[in-house]
Amino acid sequence: MRVILDTNVLIASFIARGICTDLFERVIAEHELIISPHILDEFERVMIDKLRMNPDRTERAAALLRRKGRIVEPEPLPSPVCRDPDDDPVLALALSSAAHCLATGDEDLLILNPFQNIPIITPRQFLTFEPD
C-alpha cells in the first residue's frame, strides 16, 4: 500500500516515542512510504528552525526518509483546495502517487477526508485502516 505520512506525523515519529513512531516503523516495514521534496524541506525546516533540533541529527533523519521512502515530485493542483495553501502540495502528492491513504494530524487536511477517493486519516485510524 502506498502511504503518505504528513510532515507533522514524520516529525512526531522522530522526536517522541509513541503512536507516530509505531506508525512510521509499520509503514517502513509493510508498505511503501511516499514522500516529496516539499515534505522533506518542511521536515528539515521545522526540525531545525522551530524545534531547534541538531542539524546533523535532522540531516540523518532526512537521509533515512530519502532511503526508505519513494520520492515523488507531484504535479501541482489545478486550483487551491485546502484552507491552508501550504497543504495543497501534500494533496497533490496524494494524487500524483495514487496513494492509498494520507495519515496526518492536520485538521486542515482531515476535514477534506476523503480527497478524490483518497482517505485522509489520523495516525490512530491507520492502525485499523483497510483500503477499499
C-alpha positions in Angstrom: 0.0 0.0 0.0 1.3 3.5 -0.9 1.2 5.7 2.2 1.9 9.3 2.7 2.8 10.5 6.2 2.3 14.2 6.6 5.2 16.3 7.9 3.6 16.5 11.4 3.5 12.7 11.6 7.1 12.3 10.5 8.3 14.9 13.0 6.4 13.3 15.8 7.9 9.9 14.9 11.4 11.2 15.3 11.1 13.4 18.4 8.9 11.3 20.7 8.2 7.6 21.2 4.5 6.9 20.6 1.9 6.2 18.0 3.6 8.1 15.2 6.8 6.2 15.8 4.9 2.9 15.7 3.1 4.1 12.5 6.4 5.1 10.8 8.0 1.8 11.6 4.9 -0.1 10.4 4.8 1.8 7.1 8.5 1.2 6.5 8.2 -2.5 7.2 5.0 -3.3 5.5 4.1 -0.6 3.0 5.6 2.0 0.6 6.3 5.4 2.1 5.7 8.2 -0.4 7.4 11.5 0.2 8.0 14.6 -1.8 10.7 17.3 -1.8 8.1 19.6 -0.2 7.6 17.3 2.7 11.4 16.8 3.1 12.1 20.5 3.0 9.3 21.2 5.5 10.5 18.4 7.8 14.1 19.8 7.9 12.9 23.4 8.3 10.6 22.7 11.2 13.0 20.3 13.0 15.8 22.9 12.8 14.1 26.3 12.9 11.1 25.7 15.1 12.1 22.7 17.3 15.8 23.7 17.4 16.9 20.1 16.7 20.5 19.4 16.0 21.1 20.0 12.2 23.3 16.8 12.0 20.6 14.7 13.6 18.0 16.3 11.4 20.0 15.5 8.3 20.4 11.9 9.3 16.7 11.7 9.8 16.0 13.2 6.4 18.6 10.9 4.8 16.7 7.9 6.3 13.4 9.2 4.8 15.1 9.6 1.4 16.5 6.0 1.7 13.3 4.4 3.0 10.7 6.4 1.0 9.9 6.8 -2.6 10.3 10.5 -3.6 7.7 11.8 -6.0 7.6 15.3 -7.5 3.9 15.9 -7.8 2.1 17.8 -10.4 0.6 21.0 -8.8 -3.2 21.0 -8.2 -5.0 23.0 -10.9 -6.6 25.2 -8.2 -6.3 25.7 -4.4 -8.2 23.1 -2.4 -7.2 23.3 1.2 -7.9 26.2 3.6 -4.2 26.2 4.3 -2.4 26.6 1.0 0.8 25.0 2.4 -1.2 21.7 2.5 -2.0 21.7 -1.2 1.3 20.2 -2.2 0.5 17.2 0.1 -2.8 16.7 -1.6 -1.0 17.0 -5.0 1.4 14.3 -3.8 -1.5 12.0 -2.9 -3.0 12.4 -6.4 0.3 12.1 -8.3 1.4 9.0 -6.4 -2.1 7.3 -6.4 -1.7 7.0 -2.6 -3.9 4.6 -0.8 -4.1 7.0 2.2 -2.7 10.0 3.8 -2.0 9.9 7.6 -2.0 13.3 9.3 -2.8 15.1 12.4 -3.6 18.3 10.5 -7.2 19.4 10.8 -7.0 21.4 7.6 -6.3 18.1 5.8 -8.5 15.8 7.9 -11.6 17.9 7.2 -11.2 17.0 3.5 -11.5 13.3 4.1 -11.7 11.7 1.6 -9.9 13.8 -1.1 -10.7 12.5 -4.5 -11.3 9.0 -3.1 -8.0 9.0 -1.1 -8.7 8.5 2.6 -7.2 11.2 4.9 -6.9 9.6 8.3 -5.3 10.1 11.7 -2.3 8.0 12.8 -4.6 6.2 15.2 -7.1 5.4 12.4 -4.3 4.0 10.3 -3.8 1.2 12.9 -7.2 -0.3 11.8 -7.3 1.0 8.2 -8.3 -1.3 5.4 -8.2 0.2 1.9 -11.1 -0.5 -0.3 
